Amino acid sequence: MLHYAVVFFIIAIIAAVFGFGGIAAGAAGIAKILFALFLVLAVVTFLINIARGR
């Protein structure tokens, strides 16, 4: 999932360089959502592993 966030971030940067503002904003928005989702899932997984005692 983090990979997809990075891919959309790169697409947003390339689109911004070439002047496609709408596409850049959309790709950046998707990248932000995927990154936030990745962080939430990583924290939940970390907490579950601590609760299990591993």
VEXVEX-38932 format. One record per residue: residue in one letter; residue number from 1; x, y, z of N, C-alpha, C, O in turn. Coordinates in nm, 2 decimals. Example, Ala and Ser with C-alpha at 12.3 -4.5 7.8 and 13.67 -1.06 7.14 Angstrom:
% VEXVEX-38932
<site residu="A" num="1" n_u="1.32" n_v="-0.57" n_w="0.78" ca_u="1.23" ca_v="-0.45" ca_w="0.78" c_u="1.32" c_v="-0.33" c_w="0.78" o_u="1.42" o_v="-0.33" o_w="0.85"/>
<site residu="S" num="2" n_u="1.28" n_v="-0.22" n_w="0.71" ca_u="1.37" ca_v="-0.11" ca_w="0.71" c_u="1.29" c_v="0.00" c_w="0.79" o_u="1.34" o_v="0.11" o_w="0.80"/>
//
This chain:
% VEXVEX-38932
<site residu="M" num="1" n_u="0.08" n_v="-0.12" n_w="0.00" ca_u="0.00" ca_v="0.00" ca_w="0.00" c_u="0.09" c_v="0.12" c_w="0.00" o_u="0.06" o_v="0.22" o_w="-0.07"/>
<site residu="L" num="2" n_u="0.20" n_v="0.12" n_w="0.07" ca_u="0.29" ca_v="0.23" ca_w="0.07" c_u="0.35" c_v="0.25" c_w="-0.07" o_u="0.37" o_v="0.37" o_w="-0.11"/>
<site residu="H" num="3" n_u="0.36" n_v="0.14" n_w="-0.14" ca_u="0.42" ca_v="0.15" ca_w="-0.27" c_u="0.32" c_v="0.23" c_w="-0.36" o_u="0.36" o_v="0.32" o_w="-0.44"/>
<site residu="Y" num="4" n_u="0.19" n_v="0.21" n_w="-0.35" ca_u="0.09" ca_v="0.28" ca_w="-0.43" c_u="0.09" c_v="0.43" c_w="-0.39" o_u="0.07" o_v="0.51" o_w="-0.48"/>
<site residu="A" num="5" n_u="0.11" n_v="0.46" n_w="-0.27" ca_u="0.11" ca_v="0.60" ca_w="-0.22" c_u="0.23" c_v="0.67" c_w="-0.29" o_u="0.21" o_v="0.78" o_w="-0.33"/>
<site residu="V" num="6" n_u="0.34" n_v="0.60" n_w="-0.29" ca_u="0.46" ca_v="0.66" ca_w="-0.35" c_u="0.44" c_v="0.68" c_w="-0.50" o_u="0.48" o_v="0.78" o_w="-0.56"/>
<site residu="V" num="7" n_u="0.38" n_v="0.58" n_w="-0.57" ca_u="0.35" ca_v="0.59" ca_w="-0.71" c_u="0.26" c_v="0.71" c_w="-0.74" o_u="0.29" o_v="0.79" o_w="-0.84"/>
<site residu="F" num="8" n_u="0.15" n_v="0.72" n_w="-0.67" ca_u="0.06" ca_v="0.84" ca_w="-0.69" c_u="0.13" c_v="0.97" c_w="-0.66" o_u="0.10" o_v="1.07" o_w="-0.73"/>
<site residu="F" num="9" n_u="0.22" n_v="0.97" n_w="-0.57" ca_u="0.30" ca_v="1.09" ca_w="-0.54" c_u="0.39" c_v="1.13" c_w="-0.65" o_u="0.40" o_v="1.25" o_w="-0.69"/>
<site residu="I" num="10" n_u="0.45" n_v="1.03" n_w="-0.71" ca_u="0.54" ca_v="1.06" ca_w="-0.83" c_u="0.46" c_v="1.11" c_w="-0.94" o_u="0.50" o_v="1.20" o_w="-1.02"/>
<site residu="I" num="11" n_u="0.34" n_v="1.04" n_w="-0.97" ca_u="0.25" ca_v="1.09" ca_w="-1.08" c_u="0.21" c_v="1.23" c_w="-1.05" o_u="0.21" o_v="1.31" o_w="-1.15"/>
<site residu="A" num="12" n_u="0.18" n_v="1.27" n_w="-0.93" ca_u="0.14" ca_v="1.41" ca_w="-0.90" c_u="0.25" c_v="1.50" c_w="-0.93" o_u="0.23" o_v="1.61" o_w="-0.98"/>
<site residu="I" num="13" n_u="0.38" n_v="1.47" n_w="-0.89" ca_u="0.49" ca_v="1.56" ca_w="-0.92" c_u="0.51" c_v="1.57" c_w="-1.07" o_u="0.53" o_v="1.69" o_w="-1.12"/>
<site residu="I" num="14" n_u="0.50" n_v="1.47" n_w="-1.14" ca_u="0.53" ca_v="1.47" ca_w="-1.29" c_u="0.41" c_v="1.55" c_w="-1.35" o_u="0.44" o_v="1.63" o_w="-1.44"/>
<site residu="A" num="15" n_u="0.29" n_v="1.53" n_w="-1.31" ca_u="0.18" ca_v="1.61" ca_w="-1.37" c_u="0.19" c_v="1.76" c_w="-1.34" o_u="0.16" o_v="1.84" o_w="-1.42"/>
<site residu="A" num="16" n_u="0.24" n_v="1.79" n_w="-1.21" ca_u="0.25" ca_v="1.93" ca_w="-1.18" c_u="0.36" c_v="2.00" c_w="-1.26" o_u="0.35" o_v="2.11" o_w="-1.30"/>
<site residu="V" num="17" n_u="0.47" n_v="1.92" n_w="-1.29" ca_u="0.58" ca_v="1.98" ca_w="-1.37" c_u="0.53" c_v="2.01" c_w="-1.51" o_u="0.57" o_v="2.11" o_w="-1.57"/>
<site residu="F" num="18" n_u="0.45" n_v="1.93" n_w="-1.57" ca_u="0.40" ca_v="1.95" ca_w="-1.70" c_u="0.27" c_v="2.04" c_w="-1.70" o_u="0.22" o_v="2.07" o_w="-1.81"/>
<site residu="G" num="19" n_u="0.23" n_v="2.09" n_w="-1.59" ca_u="0.12" ca_v="2.18" ca_w="-1.59" c_u="-0.02" c_v="2.13" c_w="-1.58" o_u="-0.12" o_v="2.20" o_w="-1.61"/>
<site residu="F" num="20" n_u="-0.04" n_v="2.00" n_w="-1.55" ca_u="-0.17" ca_v="1.94" ca_w="-1.54" c_u="-0.22" c_v="1.95" c_w="-1.39" o_u="-0.20" o_v="1.86" o_w="-1.32"/>
<site residu="G" num="21" n_u="-0.27" n_v="2.06" n_w="-1.36" ca_u="-0.31" ca_v="2.09" ca_w="-1.22" c_u="-0.41" c_v="2.00" c_w="-1.16" o_u="-0.40" o_v="1.95" o_w="-1.05"/>
<site residu="G" num="22" n_u="-0.52" n_v="1.97" n_w="-1.24" ca_u="-0.62" ca_v="1.88" ca_w="-1.19" c_u="-0.58" c_v="1.74" c_w="-1.17" o_u="-0.61" o_v="1.68" o_w="-1.07"/>
<site residu="I" num="23" n_u="-0.50" n_v="1.69" n_w="-1.26" ca_u="-0.45" ca_v="1.55" ca_w="-1.24" c_u="-0.35" c_v="1.55" c_w="-1.13" o_u="-0.35" o_v="1.45" o_w="-1.05"/>
<site residu="A" num="24" n_u="-0.27" n_v="1.65" n_w="-1.11" ca_u="-0.17" ca_v="1.65" ca_w="-1.00" c_u="-0.24" c_v="1.66" c_w="-0.87" o_u="-0.21" o_v="1.59" o_w="-0.77"/>
<site residu="A" num="25" n_u="-0.35" n_v="1.74" n_w="-0.86" ca_u="-0.42" ca_v="1.75" ca_w="-0.73" c_u="-0.49" c_v="1.62" c_w="-0.70" o_u="-0.50" o_v="1.57" o_w="-0.58"/>
<site residu="G" num="26" n_u="-0.55" n_v="1.55" n_w="-0.80" ca_u="-0.62" ca_v="1.42" ca_w="-0.78" c_u="-0.52" c_v="1.31" c_w="-0.73" o_u="-0.55" o_v="1.24" o_w="-0.64"/>
<site residu="A" num="27" n_u="-0.40" n_v="1.31" n_w="-0.80" ca_u="-0.30" ca_v="1.21" ca_w="-0.76" c_u="-0.25" c_v="1.23" c_w="-0.63" o_u="-0.22" o_v="1.14" o_w="-0.55"/>
<site residu="A" num="28" n_u="-0.23" n_v="1.36" n_w="-0.59" ca_u="-0.18" ca_v="1.39" ca_w="-0.46" c_u="-0.28" c_v="1.36" c_w="-0.35" o_u="-0.24" o_v="1.31" o_w="-0.24"/>
<site residu="G" num="29" n_u="-0.41" n_v="1.38" n_w="-0.38" ca_u="-0.51" ca_v="1.34" ca_w="-0.29" c_u="-0.52" c_v="1.19" c_w="-0.26" o_u="-0.53" o_v="1.15" o_w="-0.15"/>
<site residu="I" num="30" n_u="-0.51" n_v="1.11" n_w="-0.37" ca_u="-0.50" ca_v="0.97" ca_w="-0.35" c_u="-0.38" c_v="0.92" c_w="-0.27" o_u="-0.39" o_v="0.84" o_w="-0.19"/>
<site residu="A" num="31" n_u="-0.27" n_v="0.98" n_w="-0.30" ca_u="-0.14" ca_v="0.95" ca_w="-0.23" c_u="-0.16" c_v="0.98" c_w="-0.08" o_u="-0.12" o_v="0.90" o_w="0.00"/>
<site residu="K" num="32" n_u="-0.22" n_v="1.09" n_w="-0.04" ca_u="-0.24" ca_v="1.12" ca_w="0.10" c_u="-0.33" c_v="1.02" c_w="0.16" o_u="-0.31" o_v="0.98" o_w="0.28"/>
<site residu="I" num="33" n_u="-0.44" n_v="0.98" n_w="0.10" ca_u="-0.53" ca_v="0.89" ca_w="0.16" c_u="-0.47" c_v="0.75" c_w="0.18" o_u="-0.48" o_v="0.69" o_w="0.28"/>
<site residu="L" num="34" n_u="-0.39" n_v="0.71" n_w="0.08" ca_u="-0.33" ca_v="0.58" ca_w="0.09" c_u="-0.22" c_v="0.58" c_w="0.20" o_u="-0.21" o_v="0.48" o_w="0.27"/>
<site residu="F" num="35" n_u="-0.15" n_v="0.69" n_w="0.21" ca_u="-0.04" ca_v="0.70" ca_w="0.31" c_u="-0.11" c_v="0.70" c_w="0.45" o_u="-0.06" o_v="0.63" o_w="0.54"/>
<site residu="A" num="36" n_u="-0.22" n_v="0.77" n_w="0.47" ca_u="-0.28" ca_v="0.77" ca_w="0.60" c_u="-0.34" c_v="0.63" c_w="0.63" o_u="-0.33" o_v="0.59" o_w="0.75"/>
<site residu="L" num="37" n_u="-0.40" n_v="0.57" n_w="0.53" ca_u="-0.45" ca_v="0.43" ca_w="0.56" c_u="-0.33" c_v="0.34" c_w="0.59" o_u="-0.35" o_v="0.25" o_w="0.68"/>
<site residu="F" num="38" n_u="-0.22" n_v="0.35" n_w="0.53" ca_u="-0.10" ca_v="0.27" ca_w="0.56" c_u="-0.06" c_v="0.29" c_w="0.71" o_u="-0.03" o_v="0.20" o_w="0.78"/>
<site residu="L" num="39" n_u="-0.05" n_v="0.42" n_w="0.75" ca_u="-0.01" ca_v="0.45" ca_w="0.88" c_u="-0.11" c_v="0.39" c_w="0.99" o_u="-0.06" o_v="0.34" o_w="1.09"/>
<site residu="V" num="40" n_u="-0.24" n_v="0.40" n_w="0.96" ca_u="-0.34" ca_v="0.35" ca_w="1.05" c_u="-0.32" c_v="0.19" c_w="1.06" o_u="-0.32" o_v="0.14" o_w="1.17"/>
<site residu="L" num="41" n_u="-0.31" n_v="0.13" n_w="0.95" ca_u="-0.29" ca_v="-0.02" ca_w="0.95" c_u="-0.16" c_v="-0.06" c_w="1.02" o_u="-0.16" o_v="-0.16" o_w="1.09"/>
<site residu="A" num="42" n_u="-0.05" n_v="0.02" n_w="1.00" ca_u="0.07" ca_v="-0.02" ca_w="1.06" c_u="0.06" c_v="0.00" c_w="1.21" o_u="0.12" o_v="-0.09" o_w="1.29"/>
<site residu="V" num="43" n_u="0.00" n_v="0.10" n_w="1.26" ca_u="-0.02" ca_v="0.12" ca_w="1.41" c_u="-0.10" c_v="0.01" c_w="1.47" o_u="-0.07" o_v="-0.04" o_w="1.57"/>
<site residu="V" num="44" n_u="-0.21" n_v="-0.02" n_w="1.40" ca_u="-0.30" ca_v="-0.13" ca_w="1.45" c_u="-0.23" c_v="-0.26" c_w="1.46" o_u="-0.24" o_v="-0.33" o_w="1.56"/>
<site residu="T" num="45" n_u="-0.15" n_v="-0.29" n_w="1.35" ca_u="-0.07" ca_v="-0.42" ca_w="1.35" c_u="0.03" c_v="-0.42" c_w="1.47" o_u="0.05" o_v="-0.52" o_w="1.53"/>
<site residu="F" num="46" n_u="0.09" n_v="-0.30" n_w="1.49" ca_u="0.19" ca_v="-0.29" ca_w="1.59" c_u="0.13" c_v="-0.32" c_w="1.73" o_u="0.18" o_v="-0.39" o_w="1.81"/>
<site residu="L" num="47" n_u="0.01" n_v="-0.26" n_w="1.75" ca_u="-0.06" ca_v="-0.27" ca_w="1.88" c_u="-0.11" c_v="-0.41" c_w="1.90" o_u="-0.10" o_v="-0.47" o_w="2.01"/>
<site residu="I" num="48" n_u="-0.15" n_v="-0.48" n_w="1.80" ca_u="-0.20" ca_v="-0.62" ca_w="1.81" c_u="-0.08" c_v="-0.71" c_w="1.84" o_u="-0.09" o_v="-0.80" o_w="1.93"/>
<site residu="N" num="49" n_u="0.04" n_v="-0.68" n_w="1.78" ca_u="0.15" ca_v="-0.77" ca_w="1.81" c_u="0.20" c_v="-0.74" c_w="1.96" o_u="0.25" o_v="-0.84" o_w="2.02"/>
<site residu="I" num="50" n_u="0.19" n_v="-0.62" n_w="2.01" ca_u="0.23" ca_v="-0.60" ca_w="2.15" c_u="0.13" c_v="-0.67" c_w="2.24" o_u="0.17" o_v="-0.73" o_w="2.34"/>
<site residu="A" num="51" n_u="0.00" n_v="-0.67" n_w="2.21" ca_u="-0.10" ca_v="-0.73" ca_w="2.29" c_u="-0.08" c_v="-0.88" c_w="2.30" o_u="-0.11" o_v="-0.94" o_w="2.40"/>
<site residu="R" num="52" n_u="-0.04" n_v="-0.94" n_w="2.19" ca_u="-0.02" ca_v="-1.08" ca_w="2.18" c_u="0.11" c_v="-1.12" c_w="2.26" o_u="0.13" o_v="-1.24" o_w="2.29"/>
<site residu="G" num="53" n_u="0.20" n_v="-1.03" n_w="2.29" ca_u="0.32" ca_v="-1.06" ca_w="2.36" c_u="0.44" c_v="-1.10" c_w="2.28" o_u="0.52" o_v="-1.17" o_w="2.32"/>
<site residu="R" num="54" n_u="0.44" n_v="-1.07" n_w="2.15" ca_u="0.55" ca_v="-1.11" ca_w="2.06" c_u="0.66" c_v="-1.01" c_w="2.06" o_u="0.76" o_v="-1.03" o_w="1.99"/>
//
